[in-house]
């Protein structure tokens, strides 16, 4: 059976309220909605702090990049180049953490969808 056929069977077996809930779970989230969900829940404060730190690190990276290309001595070039490299690495790690959190939320959403499907099928099989 294809996924569409299974979804159609499940939707047909649900009442109106359950079908609406299932449909909301089934919708694929867009990028902006996924990012917005990072700022809700228990880890919202960590995401906010990470965003502020990421902004600061990005400003430092741009400043070091500007100074790198306007520096006159080799020592300054090494210092600003190292600073820019470290700031960009730190910013990359923050972005990686953010994308991993988005992926985790996506996996949890799918797990909830599967739990709901199993619960509905169990209710239907027991005759409730």
ZASEBA-181805 format. One record per residue (C-alpha): x, y, z; residue number from 1; residue in three letters. Coordinates in Angstrom, 2 decimals. Example, Ala and Ser with C-alpha at 12.3 -4.5 7.8 and 13.67 -1.06 7.14 Angstrom:
2
<atom <12.30, -4.50, 7.80>, 1, 'ala'>
<atom <13.67, -1.06, 7.14>, 2, 'ser'>
end
This chain:
128
<atom <0.00, 0.00, 0.00>, 1, 'unk'>
<atom <1.16, 3.48, -0.80>, 2, 'unk'>
<atom <1.36, 6.22, 1.79>, 3, 'unk'>
<atom <-1.49, 8.13, 0.15>, 4, 'unk'>
<atom <-3.77, 5.08, 0.32>, 5, 'unk'>
<atom <-2.96, 4.52, 4.00>, 6, 'unk'>
<atom <-3.58, 8.18, 4.79>, 7, 'unk'>
<atom <-6.89, 8.05, 2.91>, 8, 'unk'>
<atom <-8.00, 4.97, 4.90>, 9, 'unk'>
<atom <-7.05, 6.59, 8.19>, 10, 'unk'>
<atom <-8.82, 9.85, 7.31>, 11, 'unk'>
<atom <-11.97, 7.99, 6.30>, 12, 'unk'>
<atom <-12.05, 6.08, 9.59>, 13, 'unk'>
<atom <-11.79, 9.24, 11.71>, 14, 'unk'>
<atom <-14.58, 11.50, 12.83>, 15, 'unk'>
<atom <-14.51, 15.17, 11.80>, 16, 'unk'>
<atom <-12.54, 16.45, 14.81>, 17, 'unk'>
<atom <-9.96, 13.65, 14.64>, 18, 'unk'>
<atom <-9.56, 14.13, 10.87>, 19, 'unk'>
<atom <-8.87, 17.85, 11.33>, 20, 'unk'>
<atom <-6.28, 17.12, 14.04>, 21, 'unk'>
<atom <-4.66, 14.46, 11.86>, 22, 'unk'>
<atom <-4.58, 16.82, 8.88>, 23, 'unk'>
<atom <-2.84, 19.49, 10.99>, 24, 'unk'>
<atom <-0.23, 16.96, 12.06>, 25, 'unk'>
<atom <0.27, 15.75, 8.51>, 26, 'unk'>
<atom <1.06, 19.17, 7.02>, 27, 'unk'>
<atom <4.71, 19.73, 6.29>, 28, 'unk'>
<atom <6.10, 22.77, 8.07>, 29, 'unk'>
<atom <7.90, 25.43, 6.12>, 30, 'unk'>
<atom <11.30, 26.82, 7.00>, 31, 'unk'>
<atom <10.01, 29.96, 8.71>, 32, 'unk'>
<atom <7.45, 28.04, 10.74>, 33, 'unk'>
<atom <10.16, 25.59, 11.84>, 34, 'unk'>
<atom <12.41, 28.45, 12.89>, 35, 'unk'>
<atom <9.52, 30.10, 14.75>, 36, 'unk'>
<atom <8.86, 26.88, 16.68>, 37, 'unk'>
<atom <12.40, 27.05, 18.06>, 38, 'unk'>
<atom <11.31, 30.09, 20.07>, 39, 'unk'>
<atom <8.52, 28.19, 21.83>, 40, 'unk'>
<atom <8.68, 25.52, 24.49>, 41, 'unk'>
<atom <11.17, 24.75, 27.21>, 42, 'unk'>
<atom <14.29, 25.64, 25.20>, 43, 'unk'>
<atom <13.02, 28.99, 23.91>, 44, 'unk'>
<atom <15.31, 30.97, 26.20>, 45, 'unk'>
<atom <18.38, 29.07, 25.00>, 46, 'unk'>
<atom <17.41, 29.77, 21.40>, 47, 'unk'>
<atom <17.02, 33.46, 22.18>, 48, 'unk'>
<atom <20.43, 33.57, 23.86>, 49, 'unk'>
<atom <21.99, 31.70, 20.94>, 50, 'unk'>
<atom <20.47, 34.21, 18.51>, 51, 'unk'>
<atom <21.93, 37.14, 20.43>, 52, 'unk'>
<atom <25.34, 35.46, 20.66>, 53, 'unk'>
<atom <25.18, 34.63, 16.95>, 54, 'unk'>
<atom <24.51, 38.28, 16.12>, 55, 'unk'>
<atom <27.46, 39.40, 18.25>, 56, 'unk'>
<atom <29.76, 36.79, 16.70>, 57, 'unk'>
<atom <28.66, 37.82, 13.19>, 58, 'unk'>
<atom <29.47, 41.45, 13.93>, 59, 'unk'>
<atom <32.90, 40.41, 15.27>, 60, 'unk'>
<atom <33.51, 38.31, 12.13>, 61, 'unk'>
<atom <32.64, 41.23, 9.84>, 62, 'unk'>
<atom <34.78, 43.62, 11.86>, 63, 'unk'>
<atom <37.75, 41.24, 11.77>, 64, 'unk'>
<atom <37.21, 40.72, 8.04>, 65, 'unk'>
<atom <37.24, 44.44, 7.40>, 66, 'unk'>
<atom <40.36, 44.93, 9.52>, 67, 'unk'>
<atom <41.99, 41.93, 7.83>, 68, 'unk'>
<atom <41.78, 43.55, 4.41>, 69, 'unk'>
<atom <42.85, 46.99, 5.66>, 70, 'unk'>
<atom <45.73, 45.80, 7.86>, 71, 'unk'>
<atom <49.24, 46.85, 6.91>, 72, 'unk'>
<atom <51.46, 44.57, 8.97>, 73, 'unk'>
<atom <51.74, 40.80, 8.89>, 74, 'unk'>
<atom <51.04, 40.51, 12.63>, 75, 'unk'>
<atom <47.76, 42.40, 12.23>, 76, 'unk'>
<atom <46.79, 40.23, 9.28>, 77, 'unk'>
<atom <47.42, 37.09, 11.35>, 78, 'unk'>
<atom <45.49, 38.44, 14.35>, 79, 'unk'>
<atom <42.45, 39.59, 12.41>, 80, 'unk'>
<atom <42.50, 36.52, 10.19>, 81, 'unk'>
<atom <42.54, 34.27, 13.25>, 82, 'unk'>
<atom <39.78, 36.29, 14.88>, 83, 'unk'>
<atom <37.64, 36.11, 11.76>, 84, 'unk'>
<atom <38.26, 32.37, 11.42>, 85, 'unk'>
<atom <37.32, 31.68, 15.05>, 86, 'unk'>
<atom <34.23, 33.90, 14.86>, 87, 'unk'>
<atom <33.04, 32.17, 11.68>, 88, 'unk'>
<atom <33.64, 28.74, 13.23>, 89, 'unk'>
<atom <31.68, 29.75, 16.33>, 90, 'unk'>
<atom <28.83, 31.11, 14.18>, 91, 'unk'>
<atom <28.82, 27.85, 12.20>, 92, 'unk'>
<atom <28.50, 25.83, 15.39>, 93, 'unk'>
<atom <25.55, 27.94, 16.53>, 94, 'unk'>
<atom <23.87, 27.44, 13.14>, 95, 'unk'>
<atom <24.51, 23.72, 13.35>, 96, 'unk'>
<atom <22.88, 23.60, 16.79>, 97, 'unk'>
<atom <19.87, 25.49, 15.43>, 98, 'unk'>
<atom <19.42, 23.13, 12.48>, 99, 'unk'>
<atom <19.75, 20.11, 14.77>, 100, 'unk'>
<atom <17.02, 21.50, 17.02>, 101, 'unk'>
<atom <14.78, 22.00, 13.99>, 102, 'unk'>
<atom <15.47, 18.42, 12.92>, 103, 'unk'>
<atom <14.68, 17.14, 16.41>, 104, 'unk'>
<atom <11.37, 19.01, 16.40>, 105, 'unk'>
<atom <10.54, 17.50, 13.02>, 106, 'unk'>
<atom <11.26, 13.98, 14.30>, 107, 'unk'>
<atom <9.13, 14.57, 17.42>, 108, 'unk'>
<atom <6.28, 15.81, 15.23>, 109, 'unk'>
<atom <6.41, 12.63, 13.14>, 110, 'unk'>
<atom <6.52, 10.49, 16.28>, 111, 'unk'>
<atom <3.41, 12.24, 17.63>, 112, 'unk'>
<atom <1.70, 11.68, 14.30>, 113, 'unk'>
<atom <2.53, 7.98, 14.42>, 114, 'unk'>
<atom <1.39, 7.69, 18.05>, 115, 'unk'>
<atom <-1.89, 9.33, 17.10>, 116, 'unk'>
<atom <-2.38, 6.96, 14.18>, 117, 'unk'>
<atom <-1.68, 3.94, 16.40>, 118, 'unk'>
<atom <-4.06, 5.19, 19.10>, 119, 'unk'>
<atom <-6.83, 5.76, 16.58>, 120, 'unk'>
<atom <-6.33, 2.34, 15.01>, 121, 'unk'>
<atom <-6.30, 0.69, 18.46>, 122, 'unk'>
<atom <-9.57, 2.45, 19.33>, 123, 'unk'>
<atom <-11.12, 1.33, 16.06>, 124, 'unk'>
<atom <-9.94, -2.27, 16.53>, 125, 'unk'>
<atom <-11.32, -2.50, 20.09>, 126, 'unk'>
<atom <-14.63, -1.01, 18.99>, 127, 'unk'>
<atom <-14.63, 2.09, 21.17>, 128, 'unk'>
end
